[in-house]
Amino acid sequence: PQNPKTPYFFKSNLIKIKMTSKPHVIIPEGTIIAQIVKEDDRTDGYKYYTIGKLLGRGGFGCCYEFTSESKMRHACKIIEKSRLKRDNSKLKLMSEIKIHRALNHHHICKFYDFFDDDQYIYIVMELCP
């Protein structure tokens, strides 16, 4: 049995997206990302995030520290849309988002939101210490 004080991390092996090469999402620290907030098919405003340090790289893209306007710190997985070449890859990514959104456990990073722009898909999550 695992020591109850030792944290463990959830890792899904269900979702795998084949990418042609290693992800290189390089966005300078301090860049401001605007999320359009829509309600009833009309733009209701924007949420702004400032990109912080690079936290890591993975099979989908890169993960950066994000700071919201209210100074809340989050982790954000940023995926280049151009790397999702096959329709199957896009479906798998949407499945990952749907699954992660439904999970609620203290050993799993909390899902907050996702949005996209012309180049990237952003998945905003809890920043773990």
C-alpha positions as a LaTeX table, in Angstrom:
\begin{tabular}{lrrr}
\hline
Residue & $x$ (\AA) & $y$ (\AA) & $z$ (\AA) \\
\hline
Pro1 & 0.00 & 0.00 & 0.00 \\
Gln2 & 1.07 & 3.54 & $-0.70$ \\
Asn3 & 1.95 & 5.84 & 2.18 \\
Pro4 & $-1.09$ & 8.15 & 2.55 \\
Lys5 & 1.22 & 11.19 & 2.77 \\
Thr6 & 2.89 & 10.36 & $-0.55$ \\
Pro7 & 1.05 & 12.06 & $-3.40$ \\
Tyr8 & 0.44 & 10.20 & $-6.62$ \\
Phe9 & $-0.41$ & 11.62 & $-10.00$ \\
Phe10 & $-3.11$ & 10.63 & $-12.45$ \\
Lys11 & $-1.82$ & 9.86 & $-15.92$ \\
Ser12 & $-4.17$ & 8.79 & $-18.67$ \\
Asn13 & $-2.82$ & 6.32 & $-21.18$ \\
Leu14 & $-6.16$ & 6.33 & $-22.96$ \\
Ile15 & $-5.53$ & 9.42 & $-25.05$ \\
Lys16 & $-2.55$ & 9.41 & $-27.39$ \\
Ile17 & $-2.10$ & 11.76 & $-30.28$ \\
Lys18 & 0.62 & 11.05 & $-32.82$ \\
Met19 & 2.51 & 14.15 & $-33.72$ \\
Thr20 & 4.98 & 14.53 & $-36.57$ \\
Ser21 & 7.68 & 16.06 & $-34.38$ \\
Lys22 & 8.32 & 17.32 & $-30.86$ \\
Pro23 & 6.10 & 20.23 & $-29.86$ \\
His24 & 7.81 & 23.60 & $-29.80$ \\
Val25 & 5.22 & 26.06 & $-28.57$ \\
Ile26 & 7.46 & 28.97 & $-27.69$ \\
Ile27 & 5.61 & 31.98 & $-26.34$ \\
Pro28 & 7.65 & 34.69 & $-24.60$ \\
Glu29 & 7.11 & 35.21 & $-20.89$ \\
Gly30 & 4.91 & 38.25 & $-20.26$ \\
Thr31 & 2.77 & 37.70 & $-23.37$ \\
Ile32 & $-0.89$ & 38.49 & $-22.73$ \\
Ile33 & $-3.50$ & 36.04 & $-24.02$ \\
Ala34 & $-7.12$ & 37.18 & $-24.36$ \\
Gln35 & $-9.98$ & 34.71 & $-24.02$ \\
Ile36 & $-13.24$ & 35.83 & $-25.58$ \\
Val37 & $-16.11$ & 35.26 & $-23.18$ \\
Lys38 & $-19.32$ & 34.53 & $-25.07$ \\
Glu39 & $-22.84$ & 34.34 & $-23.84$ \\
Asp40 & $-25.81$ & 33.61 & $-26.10$ \\
Asp41 & $-23.66$ & 33.79 & $-29.27$ \\
Arg42 & $-22.45$ & 37.31 & $-28.57$ \\
Thr43 & $-19.15$ & 38.52 & $-27.18$ \\
Asp44 & $-19.66$ & 39.45 & $-23.55$ \\
Gly45 & $-16.08$ & 40.47 & $-22.78$ \\
Tyr46 & $-12.59$ & 39.11 & $-22.37$ \\
Lys47 & $-10.51$ & 37.30 & $-19.78$ \\
Tyr48 & $-6.81$ & 38.12 & $-19.89$ \\
Tyr49 & $-3.95$ & 35.85 & $-18.87$ \\
Thr50 & $-0.24$ & 36.64 & $-18.70$ \\
Ile51 & 2.11 & 33.84 & $-19.69$ \\
Gly52 & 4.77 & 32.95 & $-17.14$ \\
Lys53 & 7.56 & 30.42 & $-17.15$ \\
Leu54 & 7.59 & 27.22 & $-19.17$ \\
Leu55 & 6.62 & 24.34 & $-16.85$ \\
Gly56 & 7.23 & 21.47 & $-19.24$ \\
Arg57 & 6.79 & 19.89 & $-22.65$ \\
Gly58 & 4.76 & 16.84 & $-23.52$ \\
Gly59 & 3.22 & 14.89 & $-26.33$ \\
Phe60 & 0.45 & 17.46 & $-26.90$ \\
Gly61 & 2.36 & 20.70 & $-26.55$ \\
Cys62 & 3.87 & 22.81 & $-23.81$ \\
Cys63 & 2.64 & 23.79 & $-20.39$ \\
Tyr64 & 3.12 & 27.32 & $-19.08$ \\
Glu65 & 2.29 & 29.14 & $-15.89$ \\
Phe66 & $-0.66$ & 31.50 & $-16.52$ \\
Thr67 & $-1.65$ & 34.41 & $-14.29$ \\
Ser68 & $-5.18$ & 35.79 & $-14.55$ \\
Glu69 & $-6.21$ & 39.43 & $-14.14$ \\
Ser70 & $-7.21$ & 38.62 & $-10.56$ \\
Lys71 & $-3.61$ & 37.38 & $-9.95$ \\
Met72 & $-4.70$ & 33.73 & $-9.70$ \\
Arg73 & $-1.96$ & 31.41 & $-10.95$ \\
His74 & $-2.83$ & 28.45 & $-13.19$ \\
Ala75 & $-1.10$ & 25.92 & $-15.40$ \\
Cys76 & $-2.02$ & 26.08 & $-19.07$ \\
Lys77 & $-1.40$ & 23.39 & $-21.64$ \\
Ile78 & $-0.95$ & 25.04 & $-25.04$ \\
Ile79 & $-1.39$ & 22.90 & $-28.14$ \\
Glu80 & $-0.59$ & 24.05 & $-31.66$ \\
Lys81 & $-3.58$ & 23.45 & $-33.93$ \\
Ser82 & $-1.25$ & 22.74 & $-36.85$ \\
Arg83 & 0.03 & 19.65 & $-34.99$ \\
Leu84 & $-3.44$ & 18.10 & $-34.91$ \\
Lys85 & $-3.41$ & 17.12 & $-38.57$ \\
Arg86 & $-5.85$ & 14.23 & $-38.51$ \\
Asp87 & $-9.51$ & 14.50 & $-37.54$ \\
Asn88 & $-8.89$ & 11.56 & $-35.20$ \\
Ser89 & $-6.34$ & 13.66 & $-33.27$ \\
Lys90 & $-8.84$ & 16.48 & $-32.79$ \\
Leu91 & $-11.48$ & 14.03 & $-31.54$ \\
Lys92 & $-9.03$ & 12.52 & $-29.06$ \\
Leu93 & $-8.11$ & 15.94 & $-27.73$ \\
Met94 & $-11.78$ & 16.86 & $-27.30$ \\
Ser95 & $-12.29$ & 13.54 & $-25.48$ \\
Glu96 & $-9.42$ & 14.34 & $-23.12$ \\
Ile97 & $-10.98$ & 17.73 & $-22.37$ \\
Lys98 & $-14.40$ & 16.16 & $-21.77$ \\
Ile99 & $-12.94$ & 13.50 & $-19.43$ \\
His100 & $-10.75$ & 15.96 & $-17.52$ \\
Arg101 & $-13.67$ & 18.38 & $-17.09$ \\
Ala102 & $-15.72$ & 15.59 & $-15.45$ \\
Leu103 & $-13.00$ & 14.52 & $-12.98$ \\
Asn104 & $-13.00$ & 15.85 & $-9.44$ \\
His105 & $-10.40$ & 14.31 & $-7.14$ \\
His106 & $-7.82$ & 15.87 & $-4.83$ \\
His107 & $-4.98$ & 13.93 & $-6.54$ \\
Ile108 & $-5.91$ & 15.16 & $-10.03$ \\
Cys109 & $-5.18$ & 18.68 & $-11.27$ \\
Lys110 & $-8.44$ & 20.61 & $-11.42$ \\
Phe111 & $-9.70$ & 21.55 & $-14.86$ \\
Tyr112 & $-10.82$ & 25.19 & $-15.13$ \\
Asp113 & $-11.45$ & 26.07 & $-18.75$ \\
Phe114 & $-10.36$ & 25.72 & $-22.33$ \\
Phe115 & $-10.43$ & 28.09 & $-25.28$ \\
Asp116 & $-8.72$ & 28.58 & $-28.61$ \\
Asp117 & $-7.53$ & 31.18 & $-31.06$ \\
Asp118 & $-6.31$ & 30.92 & $-34.66$ \\
Gln119 & $-3.09$ & 29.09 & $-33.74$ \\
Tyr120 & $-3.51$ & 27.38 & $-30.38$ \\
Ile121 & $-5.80$ & 25.50 & $-28.03$ \\
Tyr122 & $-5.42$ & 26.48 & $-24.36$ \\
Ile123 & $-6.35$ & 24.14 & $-21.50$ \\
Val124 & $-6.36$ & 26.02 & $-18.17$ \\
Met125 & $-5.77$ & 23.84 & $-15.09$ \\
Glu126 & $-4.81$ & 24.00 & $-11.45$ \\
Leu127 & $-1.16$ & 24.89 & $-10.85$ \\
Cys128 & 0.24 & 22.22 & $-8.54$ \\
Pro129 & 2.99 & 23.24 & $-6.08$ \\
\hline
\end{tabular}
